[in-house]
Amino acid sequence: MIPFTCRECGKGYRIPDSHAGKRVRCKSCGTINKIPVSKSKKVGSGDSVAALNKLLAALSDEEKNAPYFEVDE
């Protein structure tokens, strides 16, 4: 999932990685935004659960609870 914030109104969303680089319309204000390319971090051979928890902790509460929305193609 790609955490994404509307550039106009600041509404937060989580977008599936498959939509990276596509344009979407914000459900809140209608602004068309381009979804950034995912900057996924690779988890090495260490403790993957701890690495995942660290990534999740870095998300803001708004990003964790952001709704999904459809992509305009």
CHARMM-style PDB file with segment names, atoms N, HN, CA, C and O in Angstrom:
ATOM      1  N   MET     1       0.839  -1.188   0.000  1.00  0.00      PROA
ATOM      2  CA  MET     1       0.000   0.000   0.000  1.00  0.00      PROA
ATOM      3  C   MET     1       0.880   1.246   0.000  1.00  0.00      PROA
ATOM      4  O   MET     1       1.925   1.290   0.648  1.00  0.00      PROA
ATOM      5  N   ILE     2       0.440   2.235  -0.727  1.00  0.00      PROA
ATOM      6  HN  ILE     2      -0.409   2.199  -1.254  1.00  0.00      PROA
ATOM      7  CA  ILE     2       1.156   3.504  -0.809  1.00  0.00      PROA
ATOM      8  C   ILE     2       0.380   4.538   0.000  1.00  0.00      PROA
ATOM      9  O   ILE     2      -0.763   4.842  -0.341  1.00  0.00      PROA
ATOM     10  N   PRO     3       0.971   5.090   1.068  1.00  0.00      PROA
ATOM     11  CA  PRO     3       0.302   6.183   1.769  1.00  0.00      PROA
ATOM     12  C   PRO     3       0.333   7.415   0.873  1.00  0.00      PROA
ATOM     13  O   PRO     3       1.366   7.737   0.286  1.00  0.00      PROA
ATOM     14  N   PHE     4      -0.793   8.095   0.773  1.00  0.00      PROA
ATOM     15  HN  PHE     4      -1.632   7.833   1.251  1.00  0.00      PROA
ATOM     16  CA  PHE     4      -0.922   9.200  -0.169  1.00  0.00      PROA
ATOM     17  C   PHE     4      -1.809  10.270   0.433  1.00  0.00      PROA
ATOM     18  O   PHE     4      -2.819   9.963   1.066  1.00  0.00      PROA
ATOM     19  N   THR     5      -1.434  11.532   0.239  1.00  0.00      PROA
ATOM     20  HN  THR     5      -0.614  11.782  -0.275  1.00  0.00      PROA
ATOM     21  CA  THR     5      -2.212  12.673   0.727  1.00  0.00      PROA
ATOM     22  C   THR     5      -2.563  13.573  -0.442  1.00  0.00      PROA
ATOM     23  O   THR     5      -1.702  13.888  -1.263  1.00  0.00      PROA
ATOM     24  N   CYS     6      -3.826  13.993  -0.529  1.00  0.00      PROA
ATOM     25  HN  CYS     6      -4.526  13.737   0.137  1.00  0.00      PROA
ATOM     26  CA  CYS     6      -4.262  14.905  -1.591  1.00  0.00      PROA
ATOM     27  C   CYS     6      -3.482  16.210  -1.475  1.00  0.00      PROA
ATOM     28  O   CYS     6      -3.368  16.781  -0.390  1.00  0.00      PROA
ATOM     29  N   ARG     7      -2.950  16.674  -2.598  1.00  0.00      PROA
ATOM     30  HN  ARG     7      -3.043  16.210  -3.479  1.00  0.00      PROA
ATOM     31  CA  ARG     7      -2.136  17.895  -2.591  1.00  0.00      PROA
ATOM     32  C   ARG     7      -2.970  19.152  -2.353  1.00  0.00      PROA
ATOM     33  O   ARG     7      -2.427  20.196  -1.992  1.00  0.00      PROA
ATOM     34  N   GLU     8      -4.288  19.058  -2.554  1.00  0.00      PROA
ATOM     35  HN  GLU     8      -4.728  18.209  -2.848  1.00  0.00      PROA
ATOM     36  CA  GLU     8      -5.145  20.235  -2.393  1.00  0.00      PROA
ATOM     37  C   GLU     8      -5.755  20.333  -0.983  1.00  0.00      PROA
ATOM     38  O   GLU     8      -5.627  21.361  -0.318  1.00  0.00      PROA
ATOM     39  N   CYS     9      -6.412  19.262  -0.541  1.00  0.00      PROA
ATOM     40  HN  CYS     9      -6.515  18.427  -1.081  1.00  0.00      PROA
ATOM     41  CA  CYS     9      -7.129  19.332   0.738  1.00  0.00      PROA
ATOM     42  C   CYS     9      -6.433  18.609   1.878  1.00  0.00      PROA
ATOM     43  O   CYS     9      -6.807  18.793   3.036  1.00  0.00      PROA
ATOM     44  N   GLY    10      -5.418  17.779   1.575  1.00  0.00      PROA
ATOM     45  HN  GLY    10      -5.115  17.630   0.634  1.00  0.00      PROA
ATOM     46  CA  GLY    10      -4.672  17.094   2.615  1.00  0.00      PROA
ATOM     47  C   GLY    10      -5.301  15.801   3.107  1.00  0.00      PROA
ATOM     48  O   GLY    10      -4.798  15.203   4.057  1.00  0.00      PROA
ATOM     49  N   LYS    11      -6.393  15.351   2.485  1.00  0.00      PROA
ATOM     50  HN  LYS    11      -6.803  15.837   1.713  1.00  0.00      PROA
ATOM     51  CA  LYS    11      -7.035  14.092   2.889  1.00  0.00      PROA
ATOM     52  C   LYS    11      -6.084  12.938   2.630  1.00  0.00      PROA
ATOM     53  O   LYS    11      -5.461  12.867   1.571  1.00  0.00      PROA
ATOM     54  N   GLY    12      -5.969  12.028   3.600  1.00  0.00      PROA
ATOM     55  HN  GLY    12      -6.475  12.086   4.461  1.00  0.00      PROA
ATOM     56  CA  GLY    12      -5.061  10.898   3.491  1.00  0.00      PROA
ATOM     57  C   GLY    12      -5.741   9.652   2.962  1.00  0.00      PROA
ATOM     58  O   GLY    12      -6.905   9.391   3.267  1.00  0.00      PROA
ATOM     59  N   TYR    13      -5.015   8.891   2.176  1.00  0.00      PROA
ATOM     60  HN  TYR    13      -4.070   9.104   1.929  1.00  0.00      PROA
ATOM     61  CA  TYR    13      -5.494   7.630   1.616  1.00  0.00      PROA
ATOM     62  C   TYR    13      -4.373   6.604   1.647  1.00  0.00      PROA
ATOM     63  O   TYR    13      -3.205   6.951   1.823  1.00  0.00      PROA
ATOM     64  N   ARG    14      -4.739   5.339   1.475  1.00  0.00      PROA
ATOM     65  HN  ARG    14      -5.688   5.058   1.332  1.00  0.00      PROA
ATOM     66  CA  ARG    14      -3.783   4.259   1.241  1.00  0.00      PROA
ATOM     67  C   ARG    14      -4.170   3.646  -0.097  1.00  0.00      PROA
ATOM     68  O   ARG    14      -5.299   3.187  -0.273  1.00  0.00      PROA
ATOM     69  N   ILE    15      -3.243   3.639  -1.028  1.00  0.00      PROA
ATOM     70  HN  ILE    15      -2.326   4.012  -0.885  1.00  0.00      PROA
ATOM     71  CA  ILE    15      -3.508   3.201  -2.386  1.00  0.00      PROA
ATOM     72  C   ILE    15      -2.755   1.903  -2.652  1.00  0.00      PROA
ATOM     73  O   ILE    15      -1.594   1.782  -2.262  1.00  0.00      PROA
ATOM     74  N   PRO    16      -3.395   0.914  -3.317  1.00  0.00      PROA
ATOM     75  CA  PRO    16      -2.671  -0.315  -3.659  1.00  0.00      PROA
ATOM     76  C   PRO    16      -1.454  -0.002  -4.521  1.00  0.00      PROA
ATOM     77  O   PRO    16      -1.490   0.911  -5.346  1.00  0.00      PROA
ATOM     78  N   ASP    17      -0.371  -0.765  -4.329  1.00  0.00      PROA
ATOM     79  HN  ASP    17      -0.341  -1.507  -3.659  1.00  0.00      PROA
ATOM     80  CA  ASP    17       0.866  -0.566  -5.087  1.00  0.00      PROA
ATOM     81  C   ASP    17       0.639  -0.615  -6.595  1.00  0.00      PROA
ATOM     82  O   ASP    17       1.365   0.029  -7.351  1.00  0.00      PROA
ATOM     83  N   SER    18      -0.356  -1.369  -7.035  1.00  0.00      PROA
ATOM     84  HN  SER    18      -0.946  -1.893  -6.421  1.00  0.00      PROA
ATOM     85  CA  SER    18      -0.626  -1.508  -8.472  1.00  0.00      PROA
ATOM     86  C   SER    18      -1.063  -0.193  -9.118  1.00  0.00      PROA
ATOM     87  O   SER    18      -1.051  -0.086 -10.344  1.00  0.00      PROA
ATOM     88  N   HSD    19      -1.446   0.807  -8.328  1.00  0.00      PROA
ATOM     89  HN  HSD    19      -1.456   0.721  -7.332  1.00  0.00      PROA
ATOM     90  CA  HSD    19      -1.904   2.088  -8.863  1.00  0.00      PROA
ATOM     91  C   HSD    19      -0.799   3.151  -8.899  1.00  0.00      PROA
ATOM     92  O   HSD    19      -1.062   4.308  -9.228  1.00  0.00      PROA
ATOM     93  N   ALA    20       0.425   2.762  -8.565  1.00  0.00      PROA
ATOM     94  HN  ALA    20       0.639   1.822  -8.298  1.00  0.00      PROA
ATOM     95  CA  ALA    20       1.553   3.712  -8.563  1.00  0.00      PROA
ATOM     96  C   ALA    20       1.705   4.350  -9.940  1.00  0.00      PROA
ATOM     97  O   ALA    20       1.707   3.660 -10.959  1.00  0.00      PROA
ATOM     98  N   GLY    21       1.833   5.669  -9.958  1.00  0.00      PROA
ATOM     99  HN  GLY    21       1.832   6.230  -9.131  1.00  0.00      PROA
ATOM    100  CA  GLY    21       2.019   6.411 -11.198  1.00  0.00      PROA
ATOM    101  C   GLY    21       0.728   6.792 -11.898  1.00  0.00      PROA
ATOM    102  O   GLY    21       0.768   7.561 -12.858  1.00  0.00      PROA
ATOM    103  N   LYS    22      -0.420   6.284 -11.454  1.00  0.00      PROA
ATOM    104  HN  LYS    22      -0.453   5.660 -10.674  1.00  0.00      PROA
ATOM    105  CA  LYS    22      -1.703   6.609 -12.088  1.00  0.00      PROA
ATOM    106  C   LYS    22      -2.295   7.870 -11.472  1.00  0.00      PROA
ATOM    107  O   LYS    22      -1.870   8.313 -10.405  1.00  0.00      PROA
ATOM    108  N   ARG    23      -3.269   8.433 -12.149  1.00  0.00      PROA
ATOM    109  HN  ARG    23      -3.615   8.072 -13.016  1.00  0.00      PROA
ATOM    110  CA  ARG    23      -3.960   9.615 -11.641  1.00  0.00      PROA
ATOM    111  C   ARG    23      -5.272   9.200 -10.983  1.00  0.00      PROA
ATOM    112  O   ARG    23      -5.987   8.334 -11.486  1.00  0.00      PROA
ATOM    113  N   VAL    24      -5.572   9.827  -9.857  1.00  0.00      PROA
ATOM    114  HN  VAL    24      -4.990  10.530  -9.447  1.00  0.00      PROA
ATOM    115  CA  VAL    24      -6.806   9.546  -9.123  1.00  0.00      PROA
ATOM    116  C   VAL    24      -7.472  10.854  -8.716  1.00  0.00      PROA
ATOM    117  O   VAL    24      -6.819  11.887  -8.567  1.00  0.00      PROA
ATOM    118  N   ARG    25      -8.775  10.783  -8.543  1.00  0.00      PROA
ATOM    119  HN  ARG    25      -9.306   9.944  -8.663  1.00  0.00      PROA
ATOM    120  CA  ARG    25      -9.550  11.944  -8.103  1.00  0.00      PROA
ATOM    121  C   ARG    25      -9.839  11.800  -6.617  1.00  0.00      PROA
ATOM    122  O   ARG    25     -10.329  10.762  -6.173  1.00  0.00      PROA
ATOM    123  N   CYS    26      -9.539  12.834  -5.853  1.00  0.00      PROA
ATOM    124  HN  CYS    26      -9.141  13.678  -6.213  1.00  0.00      PROA
ATOM    125  CA  CYS    26      -9.800  12.843  -4.417  1.00  0.00      PROA
ATOM    126  C   CYS    26     -11.310  12.816  -4.186  1.00  0.00      PROA
ATOM    127  O   CYS    26     -12.043  13.613  -4.773  1.00  0.00      PROA
ATOM    128  N   LYS    27     -11.773  11.907  -3.339  1.00  0.00      PROA
ATOM    129  HN  LYS    27     -11.178  11.260  -2.863  1.00  0.00      PROA
ATOM    130  CA  LYS    27     -13.202  11.820  -3.040  1.00  0.00      PROA
ATOM    131  C   LYS    27     -13.690  13.007  -2.232  1.00  0.00      PROA
ATOM    132  O   LYS    27     -14.882  13.314  -2.239  1.00  0.00      PROA
ATOM    133  N   SER    28     -12.783  13.678  -1.536  1.00  0.00      PROA
ATOM    134  HN  SER    28     -11.814  13.428  -1.530  1.00  0.00      PROA
ATOM    135  CA  SER    28     -13.159  14.789  -0.683  1.00  0.00      PROA
ATOM    136  C   SER    28     -13.334  16.097  -1.459  1.00  0.00      PROA
ATOM    137  O   SER    28     -14.348  16.778  -1.308  1.00  0.00      PROA
ATOM    138  N   CYS    29     -12.336  16.451  -2.296  1.00  0.00      PROA
ATOM    139  HN  CYS    29     -11.512  15.898  -2.419  1.00  0.00      PROA
ATOM    140  CA  CYS    29     -12.384  17.758  -2.965  1.00  0.00      PROA
ATOM    141  C   CYS    29     -12.432  17.674  -4.491  1.00  0.00      PROA
ATOM    142  O   CYS    29     -12.667  18.688  -5.148  1.00  0.00      PROA
ATOM    143  N   GLY    30     -12.214  16.490  -5.070  1.00  0.00      PROA
ATOM    144  HN  GLY    30     -12.023  15.666  -4.536  1.00  0.00      PROA
ATOM    145  CA  GLY    30     -12.290  16.321  -6.511  1.00  0.00      PROA
ATOM    146  C   GLY    30     -11.007  16.617  -7.273  1.00  0.00      PROA
ATOM    147  O   GLY    30     -10.980  16.490  -8.497  1.00  0.00      PROA
ATOM    148  N   THR    31      -9.949  17.007  -6.582  1.00  0.00      PROA
ATOM    149  HN  THR    31      -9.970  17.110  -5.588  1.00  0.00      PROA
ATOM    150  CA  THR    31      -8.678  17.309  -7.243  1.00  0.00      PROA
ATOM    151  C   THR    31      -8.080  16.028  -7.817  1.00  0.00      PROA
ATOM    152  O   THR    31      -8.103  14.977  -7.177  1.00  0.00      PROA
ATOM    153  N   ILE    32      -7.541  16.132  -9.039  1.00  0.00      PROA
ATOM    154  HN  ILE    32      -7.523  16.986  -9.559  1.00  0.00      PROA
ATOM    155  CA  ILE    32      -6.865  14.994  -9.646  1.00  0.00      PROA
ATOM    156  C   ILE    32      -5.406  15.026  -9.222  1.00  0.00      PROA
ATOM    157  O   ILE    32      -4.716  16.029  -9.402  1.00  0.00      PROA
ATOM    158  N   ASN    33      -4.946  13.915  -8.657  1.00  0.00      PROA
ATOM    159  HN  ASN    33      -5.506  13.100  -8.511  1.00  0.00      PROA
ATOM    160  CA  ASN    33      -3.585  13.785  -8.153  1.00  0.00      PROA
ATOM    161  C   ASN    33      -2.909  12.594  -8.810  1.00  0.00      PROA
ATOM    162  O   ASN    33      -3.580  11.644  -9.212  1.00  0.00      PROA
ATOM    163  N   LYS    34      -1.592  12.636  -8.921  1.00  0.00      PROA
ATOM    164  HN  LYS    34      -1.047  13.408  -8.594  1.00  0.00      PROA
ATOM    165  CA  LYS    34      -0.828  11.504  -9.425  1.00  0.00      PROA
ATOM    166  C   LYS    34      -0.279  10.740  -8.225  1.00  0.00      PROA
ATOM    167  O   LYS    34       0.343  11.323  -7.337  1.00  0.00      PROA
ATOM    168  N   ILE    35      -0.516   9.423  -8.209  1.00  0.00      PROA
ATOM    169  HN  ILE    35      -1.021   8.949  -8.930  1.00  0.00      PROA
ATOM    170  CA  ILE    35      -0.036   8.580  -7.117  1.00  0.00      PROA
ATOM    171  C   ILE    35       1.469   8.392  -7.276  1.00  0.00      PROA
ATOM    172  O   ILE    35       1.932   8.033  -8.358  1.00  0.00      PROA
ATOM    173  N   PRO    36       2.234   8.627  -6.223  1.00  0.00      PROA
ATOM    174  CA  PRO    36       3.688   8.453  -6.327  1.00  0.00      PROA
ATOM    175  C   PRO    36       4.051   6.979  -6.484  1.00  0.00      PROA
ATOM    176  O   PRO    36       3.275   6.094  -6.124  1.00  0.00      PROA
ATOM    177  N   VAL    37       5.230   6.734  -7.021  1.00  0.00      PROA
ATOM    178  HN  VAL    37       5.860   7.453  -7.313  1.00  0.00      PROA
ATOM    179  CA  VAL    37       5.736   5.373  -7.132  1.00  0.00      PROA
ATOM    180  C   VAL    37       6.102   4.901  -5.733  1.00  0.00      PROA
ATOM    181  O   VAL    37       6.742   5.626  -4.972  1.00  0.00      PROA
ATOM    182  N   SER    38       5.693   3.686  -5.401  1.00  0.00      PROA
ATOM    183  HN  SER    38       5.173   3.097  -6.020  1.00  0.00      PROA
ATOM    184  CA  SER    38       5.942   3.124  -4.074  1.00  0.00      PROA
ATOM    185  C   SER    38       7.429   3.058  -3.786  1.00  0.00      PROA
ATOM    186  O   SER    38       8.227   2.677  -4.643  1.00  0.00      PROA
ATOM    187  N   LYS    39       7.786   3.432  -2.577  1.00  0.00      PROA
ATOM    188  HN  LYS    39       7.137   3.741  -1.882  1.00  0.00      PROA
ATOM    189  CA  LYS    39       9.174   3.362  -2.142  1.00  0.00      PROA
ATOM    190  C   LYS    39       9.277   2.281  -1.074  1.00  0.00      PROA
ATOM    191  O   LYS    39       9.689   2.536   0.057  1.00  0.00      PROA
ATOM    192  N   SER    40       8.893   1.070  -1.460  1.00  0.00      PROA
ATOM    193  HN  SER    40       8.558   0.863  -2.379  1.00  0.00      PROA
ATOM    194  CA  SER    40       8.891  -0.055  -0.525  1.00  0.00      PROA
ATOM    195  C   SER    40      10.301  -0.362  -0.045  1.00  0.00      PROA
ATOM    196  O   SER    40      11.263  -0.326  -0.812  1.00  0.00      PROA
ATOM    197  N   LYS    41      10.394  -0.659   1.222  1.00  0.00      PROA
ATOM    198  HN  LYS    41       9.612  -0.689   1.845  1.00  0.00      PROA
ATOM    199  CA  LYS    41      11.674  -1.046   1.794  1.00  0.00      PROA
ATOM    200  C   LYS    41      11.749  -2.559   1.816  1.00  0.00      PROA
ATOM    201  O   LYS    41      10.803  -3.229   2.230  1.00  0.00      PROA
ATOM    202  N   LYS    42      12.872  -3.098   1.371  1.00  0.00      PROA
ATOM    203  HN  LYS    42      13.641  -2.554   1.035  1.00  0.00      PROA
ATOM    204  CA  LYS    42      13.052  -4.545   1.385  1.00  0.00      PROA
ATOM    205  C   LYS    42      13.440  -4.986   2.788  1.00  0.00      PROA
ATOM    206  O   LYS    42      14.241  -4.341   3.465  1.00  0.00      PROA
ATOM    207  N   VAL    43      12.854  -6.096   3.203  1.00  0.00      PROA
ATOM    208  HN  VAL    43      12.203  -6.619   2.653  1.00  0.00      PROA
ATOM    209  CA  VAL    43      13.176  -6.659   4.506  1.00  0.00      PROA
ATOM    210  C   VAL    43      14.251  -7.709   4.289  1.00  0.00      PROA
ATOM    211  O   VAL    43      14.083  -8.617   3.474  1.00  0.00      PROA
ATOM    212  N   GLY    44      15.340  -7.590   5.007  1.00  0.00      PROA
ATOM    213  HN  GLY    44      15.477  -6.852   5.669  1.00  0.00      PROA
ATOM    214  CA  GLY    44      16.452  -8.525   4.865  1.00  0.00      PROA
ATOM    215  C   GLY    44      16.179  -9.845   5.553  1.00  0.00      PROA
ATOM    216  O   GLY    44      15.026 -10.184   5.819  1.00  0.00      PROA
ATOM    217  N   SER    45      17.208 -10.577   5.836  1.00  0.00      PROA
ATOM    218  HN  SER    45      18.145 -10.302   5.620  1.00  0.00      PROA
ATOM    219  CA  SER    45      17.065 -11.894   6.434  1.00  0.00      PROA
ATOM    220  C   SER    45      16.907 -11.830   7.953  1.00  0.00      PROA
ATOM    221  O   SER    45      16.818 -12.867   8.610  1.00  0.00      PROA
ATOM    222  N   GLY    46      16.873 -10.622   8.512  1.00  0.00      PROA
ATOM    223  HN  GLY    46      16.945  -9.780   7.978  1.00  0.00      PROA
ATOM    224  CA  GLY    46      16.714 -10.469   9.964  1.00  0.00      PROA
ATOM    225  C   GLY    46      15.286 -10.722  10.391  1.00  0.00      PROA
ATOM    226  O   GLY    46      14.547 -11.431   9.708  1.00  0.00      PROA
ATOM    227  N   ASP    47      14.900 -10.161  11.494  1.00  0.00      PROA
ATOM    228  HN  ASP    47      15.500  -9.585  12.049  1.00  0.00      PROA
ATOM    229  CA  ASP    47      13.569 -10.371  12.050  1.00  0.00      PROA
ATOM    230  C   ASP    47      12.547  -9.578  11.243  1.00  0.00      PROA
ATOM    231  O   ASP    47      12.410  -8.370  11.438  1.00  0.00      PROA
ATOM    232  N   SER    48      11.832 -10.237  10.344  1.00  0.00      PROA
ATOM    233  HN  SER    48      11.943 -11.218  10.185  1.00  0.00      PROA
ATOM    234  CA  SER    48      10.891  -9.548   9.457  1.00  0.00      PROA
ATOM    235  C   SER    48       9.692  -8.989  10.205  1.00  0.00      PROA
ATOM    236  O   SER    48       9.131  -7.977   9.787  1.00  0.00      PROA
ATOM    237  N   VAL    49       9.285  -9.619  11.294  1.00  0.00      PROA
ATOM    238  HN  VAL    49       9.741 -10.442  11.634  1.00  0.00      PROA
ATOM    239  CA  VAL    49       8.167  -9.104  12.085  1.00  0.00      PROA
ATOM    240  C   VAL    49       8.547  -7.775  12.726  1.00  0.00      PROA
ATOM    241  O   VAL    49       7.742  -6.844  12.734  1.00  0.00      PROA
ATOM    242  N   ALA    50       9.739  -7.673  13.253  1.00  0.00      PROA
ATOM    243  HN  ALA    50      10.393  -8.429  13.246  1.00  0.00      PROA
ATOM    244  CA  ALA    50      10.197  -6.420  13.854  1.00  0.00      PROA
ATOM    245  C   ALA    50      10.324  -5.332  12.794  1.00  0.00      PROA
ATOM    246  O   ALA    50      10.002  -4.173  13.055  1.00  0.00      PROA
ATOM    247  N   ALA    51      10.790  -5.695  11.601  1.00  0.00      PROA
ATOM    248  HN  ALA    51      11.051  -6.637  11.388  1.00  0.00      PROA
ATOM    249  CA  ALA    51      10.918  -4.722  10.523  1.00  0.00      PROA
ATOM    250  C   ALA    51       9.543  -4.213  10.085  1.00  0.00      PROA
ATOM    251  O   ALA    51       9.371  -3.021   9.830  1.00  0.00      PROA
ATOM    252  N   LEU    52       8.568  -5.116  10.000  1.00  0.00      PROA
ATOM    253  HN  LEU    52       8.707  -6.084  10.207  1.00  0.00      PROA
ATOM    254  CA  LEU    52       7.213  -4.719   9.638  1.00  0.00      PROA
ATOM    255  C   LEU    52       6.615  -3.807  10.702  1.00  0.00      PROA
ATOM    256  O   LEU    52       5.988  -2.801  10.372  1.00  0.00      PROA
ATOM    257  N   ASN    53       6.801  -4.142  11.964  1.00  0.00      PROA
ATOM    258  HN  ASN    53       7.311  -4.959  12.233  1.00  0.00      PROA
ATOM    259  CA  ASN    53       6.290  -3.299  13.045  1.00  0.00      PROA
ATOM    260  C   ASN    53       6.920  -1.910  13.002  1.00  0.00      PROA
ATOM    261  O   ASN    53       6.247  -0.919  13.286  1.00  0.00      PROA
ATOM    262  N   LYS    54       8.186  -1.829  12.656  1.00  0.00      PROA
ATOM    263  HN  LYS    54       8.732  -2.634  12.425  1.00  0.00      PROA
ATOM    264  CA  LYS    54       8.861  -0.532  12.553  1.00  0.00      PROA
ATOM    265  C   LYS    54       8.251   0.297  11.422  1.00  0.00      PROA
ATOM    266  O   LYS    54       8.038   1.499  11.584  1.00  0.00      PROA
ATOM    267  N   LEU    55       7.968  -0.335  10.279  1.00  0.00      PROA
ATOM    268  HN  LEU    55       8.141  -1.311  10.148  1.00  0.00      PROA
ATOM    269  CA  LEU    55       7.344   0.375   9.163  1.00  0.00      PROA
ATOM    270  C   LEU    55       5.936   0.850   9.528  1.00  0.00      PROA
ATOM    271  O   LEU    55       5.558   1.980   9.218  1.00  0.00      PROA
ATOM    272  N   LEU    56       5.169  -0.012  10.183  1.00  0.00      PROA
ATOM    273  HN  LEU    56       5.476  -0.930  10.435  1.00  0.00      PROA
ATOM    274  CA  LEU    56       3.814   0.364  10.587  1.00  0.00      PROA
ATOM    275  C   LEU    56       3.820   1.503  11.596  1.00  0.00      PROA
ATOM    276  O   LEU    56       2.950   2.372  11.552  1.00  0.00      PROA
ATOM    277  N   ALA    57       4.782   1.508  12.497  1.00  0.00      PROA
ATOM    278  HN  ALA    57       5.489   0.802  12.533  1.00  0.00      PROA
ATOM    279  CA  ALA    57       4.880   2.569  13.499  1.00  0.00      PROA
ATOM    280  C   ALA    57       5.200   3.912  12.854  1.00  0.00      PROA
ATOM    281  O   ALA    57       4.869   4.960  13.408  1.00  0.00      PROA
ATOM    282  N   ALA    58       5.840   3.887  11.690  1.00  0.00      PROA
ATOM    283  HN  ALA    58       6.108   3.035  11.240  1.00  0.00      PROA
ATOM    284  CA  ALA    58       6.202   5.130  11.009  1.00  0.00      PROA
ATOM    285  C   ALA    58       4.998   5.787  10.337  1.00  0.00      PROA
ATOM    286  O   ALA    58       5.051   6.974  10.015  1.00  0.00      PROA
ATOM    287  N   LEU    59       3.908   5.034  10.119  1.00  0.00      PROA
ATOM    288  HN  LEU    59       3.865   4.070  10.381  1.00  0.00      PROA
ATOM    289  CA  LEU    59       2.716   5.605   9.509  1.00  0.00      PROA
ATOM    290  C   LEU    59       1.978   6.469  10.519  1.00  0.00      PROA
ATOM    291  O   LEU    59       1.927   6.147  11.706  1.00  0.00      PROA
ATOM    292  N   SER    60       1.410   7.560  10.044  1.00  0.00      PROA
ATOM    293  HN  SER    60       1.451   7.821   9.080  1.00  0.00      PROA
ATOM    294  CA  SER    60       0.596   8.390  10.933  1.00  0.00      PROA
ATOM    295  C   SER    60      -0.747   7.700  11.148  1.00  0.00      PROA
ATOM    296  O   SER    60      -1.103   6.799  10.389  1.00  0.00      PROA
ATOM    297  N   ASP    61      -1.496   8.107  12.169  1.00  0.00      PROA
ATOM    298  HN  ASP    61      -1.207   8.839  12.786  1.00  0.00      PROA
ATOM    299  CA  ASP    61      -2.809   7.526  12.424  1.00  0.00      PROA
ATOM    300  C   ASP    61      -3.730   7.747  11.227  1.00  0.00      PROA
ATOM    301  O   ASP    61      -4.535   6.877  10.895  1.00  0.00      PROA
ATOM    302  N   GLU    62      -3.614   8.907  10.578  1.00  0.00      PROA
ATOM    303  HN  GLU    62      -2.960   9.613  10.848  1.00  0.00      PROA
ATOM    304  CA  GLU    62      -4.445   9.202   9.415  1.00  0.00      PROA
ATOM    305  C   GLU    62      -4.136   8.227   8.276  1.00  0.00      PROA
ATOM    306  O   GLU    62      -5.050   7.756   7.599  1.00  0.00      PROA
ATOM    307  N   GLU    63      -2.868   7.927   8.064  1.00  0.00      PROA
ATOM    308  HN  GLU    63      -2.125   8.309   8.613  1.00  0.00      PROA
ATOM    309  CA  GLU    63      -2.482   6.993   7.001  1.00  0.00      PROA
ATOM    310  C   GLU    63      -2.944   5.570   7.320  1.00  0.00      PROA
ATOM    311  O   GLU    63      -3.363   4.839   6.422  1.00  0.00      PROA
ATOM    312  N   LYS    64      -2.868   5.178   8.586  1.00  0.00      PROA
ATOM    313  HN  LYS    64      -2.528   5.771   9.315  1.00  0.00      PROA
ATOM    314  CA  LYS    64      -3.285   3.829   8.979  1.00  0.00      PROA
ATOM    315  C   LYS    64      -4.783   3.629   8.767  1.00  0.00      PROA
ATOM    316  O   LYS    64      -5.220   2.527   8.438  1.00  0.00      PROA
ATOM    317  N   ASN    65      -5.565   4.682   8.953  1.00  0.00      PROA
ATOM    318  HN  ASN    65      -5.209   5.578   9.220  1.00  0.00      PROA
ATOM    319  CA  ASN    65      -7.020   4.572   8.881  1.00  0.00      PROA
ATOM    320  C   ASN    65      -7.605   5.171   7.602  1.00  0.00      PROA
ATOM    321  O   ASN    65      -8.818   5.349   7.501  1.00  0.00      PROA
ATOM    322  N   ALA    66      -6.759   5.480   6.639  1.00  0.00      PROA
ATOM    323  HN  ALA    66      -5.773   5.336   6.721  1.00  0.00      PROA
ATOM    324  CA  ALA    66      -7.223   6.115   5.403  1.00  0.00      PROA
ATOM    325  C   ALA    66      -8.116   5.155   4.607  1.00  0.00      PROA
ATOM    326  O   ALA    66      -7.841   3.956   4.542  1.00  0.00      PROA
ATOM    327  N   PRO    67      -9.177   5.685   4.009  1.00  0.00      PROA
ATOM    328  CA  PRO    67     -10.074   4.840   3.205  1.00  0.00      PROA
ATOM    329  C   PRO    67      -9.454   4.543   1.829  1.00  0.00      PROA
ATOM    330  O   PRO    67      -8.531   5.218   1.374  1.00  0.00      PROA
ATOM    331  N   TYR    68      -9.989   3.531   1.212  1.00  0.00      PROA
ATOM    332  HN  TYR    68     -10.739   2.982   1.582  1.00  0.00      PROA
ATOM    333  CA  TYR    68      -9.606   3.209  -0.171  1.00  0.00      PROA
ATOM    334  C   TYR    68     -10.509   3.998  -1.098  1.00  0.00      PROA
ATOM    335  O   TYR    68     -11.609   4.379  -0.697  1.00  0.00      PROA
ATOM    336  N   PHE    69     -10.085   4.252  -2.316  1.00  0.00      PROA
ATOM    337  HN  PHE    69      -9.192   3.942  -2.642  1.00  0.00      PROA
ATOM    338  CA  PHE    69     -10.976   4.854  -3.299  1.00  0.00      PROA
ATOM    339  C   PHE    69     -10.602   4.342  -4.674  1.00  0.00      PROA
ATOM    340  O   PHE    69      -9.503   3.835  -4.896  1.00  0.00      PROA
ATOM    341  N   GLU    70     -11.566   4.490  -5.614  1.00  0.00      PROA
ATOM    342  HN  GLU    70     -12.459   4.902  -5.434  1.00  0.00      PROA
ATOM    343  CA  GLU    70     -11.370   3.973  -6.956  1.00  0.00      PROA
ATOM    344  C   GLU    70     -10.466   4.867  -7.761  1.00  0.00      PROA
ATOM    345  O   GLU    70     -10.379   6.070  -7.515  1.00  0.00      PROA
ATOM    346  N   VAL    71      -9.788   4.271  -8.732  1.00  0.00      PROA
ATOM    347  HN  VAL    71      -9.859   3.294  -8.932  1.00  0.00      PROA
ATOM    348  CA  VAL    71      -8.841   4.983  -9.575  1.00  0.00      PROA
ATOM    349  C   VAL    71      -9.513   5.343 -10.891  1.00  0.00      PROA
ATOM    350  O   VAL    71     -10.154   4.496 -11.512  1.00  0.00      PROA
ATOM    351  N   ASP    72      -9.372   6.610 -11.326  1.00  0.00      PROA
ATOM    352  HN  ASP    72      -8.852   7.299 -10.821  1.00  0.00      PROA
ATOM    353  CA  ASP    72      -9.841   7.030 -12.647  1.00  0.00      PROA
ATOM    354  C   ASP    72      -8.775   6.651 -13.645  1.00  0.00      PROA
ATOM    355  O   ASP    72      -7.638   7.110 -13.544  1.00  0.00      PROA
ATOM    356  N   GLU    73      -9.124   5.820 -14.608  1.00  0.00      PROA
ATOM    357  HN  GLU    73     -10.048   5.447 -14.690  1.00  0.00      PROA
ATOM    358  CA  GLU    73      -8.127   5.427 -15.610  1.00  0.00      PROA
ATOM    359  C   GLU    73      -8.475   5.991 -16.949  1.00  0.00      PROA
ATOM    360  OT1 GLU    73      -7.751   5.767 -17.920  1.00  0.00      PROA
TER     361      GLU     73
END
